[in-house]
């Protein structure tokens, strides 16, 4: 099974190092890393290997804004230079929780369906149109918000009718319905190619998201539904259809940083990857995760 693992990251962490070293140890795999353009590529050279590559067209990424979409699009575009069966989109905080052969066996068993989660009864509902409809002010893209930032956000919610995006008013009717789900996914080659053909031919669609908030959770899901792509994996008994173990419930961080107390549940979930893991985890931690 030819797989390409696309990793979006901004710093060298132990999870990133362990994931790249493990996944690149199999000749069938390609690793393609997008390093935030704010960072020096030199810091990531210890990850270099014969099948590890870095995205050339890098983006300065800001959490929550369009740059997250742009960095993903640039990465998918460069990934199409390779002939792969599956593309996995990962963060630098992810760790594999299945061995390479188990991944291959499962992907074959589902006939190479797309592993992407659309929000359903397993999640709290968020209106995807709200993410795209407005010109969100810069304060929304601040991860650690001050008291005054929070006041500004509350004020925006009362006044948002004055912030409807002109691009939304012009182009939203071209989309029958917006869809949302987890931003981390695994797609087959045909789906990645179809997404990029659509994006390259429809600049208006990218314009819709220029001032969106966390639009990466809507952008790709909406395209897939708009194009009528139907080879989607679904199992309501799994944690989610993307097969990613993420804890949005316990806190205090959202998503929560995982630790060894989660290993049993990660293994039982059947998920391919888990996140987020602390940047300084030991190799013994990674080994135990893969063995449990």
ChimeraX attribute file (.defattr): number of C-alpha atoms within 10 A of each C-alpha:
attribute: neighborCount
match mode: 1-to-1
recipient: residues
	/A:1	15
	/A:2	15
	/A:3	25
	/A:4	27
	/A:5	22
	/A:6	26
	/A:7	25
	/A:8	23
	/A:9	18
	/A:10	20
	/A:11	17
	/A:12	17
	/A:13	18
	/A:14	20
	/A:15	26
	/A:16	23
	/A:17	17
	/A:18	20
	/A:19	22
	/A:20	25
	/A:21	16
	/A:22	14
	/A:23	21
	/A:24	21
	/A:25	15
	/A:26	14
	/A:27	11
	/A:28	14
	/A:29	19
	/A:30	25
	/A:31	25
	/A:32	23
	/A:33	26
	/A:34	24
	/A:35	27
	/A:36	21
	/A:37	15
	/A:38	12
	/A:39	14
	/A:40	12
	/A:41	14
	/A:42	7
	/A:43	11
	/A:44	17
	/A:45	11
	/A:46	9
	/A:47	18
	/A:48	14
	/A:49	14
	/A:50	10
	/A:51	17
	/A:52	18
	/A:53	16
	/A:54	20
	/A:55	21
	/A:56	13
	/A:57	14
	/A:58	19
	/A:59	20
	/A:60	14
	/A:61	20
	/A:62	14
	/A:63	13
	/A:64	20
	/A:65	22
	/A:66	22
	/A:67	20
	/A:68	21
	/A:69	24
	/A:70	19
	/A:71	22
	/A:72	20
	/A:73	17
	/A:74	17
	/A:75	24
	/A:76	21
	/A:77	18
	/A:78	15
	/A:79	23
	/A:80	15
	/A:81	8
	/A:82	12
	/A:83	11
	/A:84	18
	/A:85	15
	/A:86	24
	/A:87	25
	/A:88	20
	/A:89	19
	/A:90	24
	/A:91	18
	/A:92	26
	/A:93	22
	/A:94	21
	/A:95	27
	/A:96	23
	/A:97	27
	/A:98	20
	/A:99	13
	/A:100	18
	/A:101	11
	/A:102	13
	/A:103	17
	/A:104	16
	/A:105	11
	/A:106	13
	/A:107	18
	/A:108	12
	/A:109	10
	/A:110	14
	/A:111	10
	/A:112	19
	/A:113	19
	/A:114	26
	/A:115	25
	/A:116	24
	/A:117	24
	/A:118	22
	/A:119	19
	/A:120	12
	/A:121	8
	/A:122	12
	/A:123	12
	/A:124	7
	/A:125	11
	/A:126	12
	/A:127	11
	/A:128	22
	/A:129	17
	/A:130	13
	/A:131	22
	/A:132	25
	/A:133	23
	/A:134	24
	/A:135	21
	/A:136	21
	/A:137	14
	/A:138	12
	/A:139	15
	/A:140	20
	/A:141	15
	/A:142	13
	/A:143	10
	/A:144	10
	/A:145	13
	/A:146	11
	/A:147	8
	/A:148	10
	/A:149	15
	/A:150	14
	/A:151	11
	/A:152	14
	/A:153	17
	/A:154	12
	/A:155	11
	/A:156	16
	/A:157	10
	/A:158	9
	/A:159	10
	/A:160	15
	/A:161	11
	/A:162	10
	/A:163	14
	/A:164	15
	/A:165	22
	/A:166	14
	/A:167	20
	/A:168	20
	/A:169	12
	/A:170	11
	/A:171	14
	/A:172	19
	/A:173	9
	/A:174	11
	/A:175	12
	/A:176	10
	/A:177	13
	/A:178	20
	/A:179	21
	/A:180	23
	/A:181	25
	/A:182	19
	/A:183	22
	/A:184	18
	/A:185	20
	/A:186	27
	/A:187	21
	/A:188	19
	/A:189	20
	/A:190	13
	/A:191	20
	/A:192	21
	/A:193	16
	/A:194	14
	/A:195	18
	/A:196	17
	/A:197	12
	/A:198	15
	/A:199	16
	/A:200	11
	/A:201	9
	/A:202	11
	/A:203	10
	/A:204	15
	/A:205	20
	/A:206	15
	/A:207	16
	/A:208	24
	/A:209	26
	/A:210	20
	/A:211	21
	/A:212	25
	/A:213	25
	/A:214	22
	/A:215	25
	/A:216	24
	/A:217	23
	/A:218	25
	/A:219	25
	/A:220	25
	/A:221	22
	/A:222	20
	/A:223	21
	/A:224	19
	/A:225	15
	/A:226	16
	/A:227	12
	/A:228	9
	/A:229	14
	/A:230	11
	/A:231	15
	/A:232	17
	/A:233	17
	/A:234	17
	/A:235	10
	/A:236	10
	/A:237	9
	/A:238	16
	/A:239	19
	/A:240	25
	/A:241	23
	/A:242	27
	/A:243	22
	/A:244	29
	/A:245	25
	/A:246	21
	/A:247	18
	/A:248	13
	/A:249	10
	/A:250	10
	/A:251	10
	/A:252	9
	/A:253	12
	/A:254	12
	/A:255	14
	/A:256	17
	/A:257	19
	/A:258	18
	/A:259	14
	/A:260	11
	/A:261	8
	/A:262	14
	/A:263	19
	/A:264	11
	/A:265	12
	/A:266	23
	/A:267	18
	/A:268	10
	/A:269	17
	/A:270	17
	/A:271	22
	/A:272	21
	/A:273	21
	/A:274	24
	/A:275	23
	/A:276	22
	/A:277	19
	/A:278	16
	/A:279	16
	/A:280	9
	/A:281	14
	/A:282	12
	/A:283	13
	/A:284	9
	/A:285	13
	/A:286	18
	/A:287	12
	/A:288	12
	/A:289	21
	/A:290	15
	/A:291	11
	/A:292	13
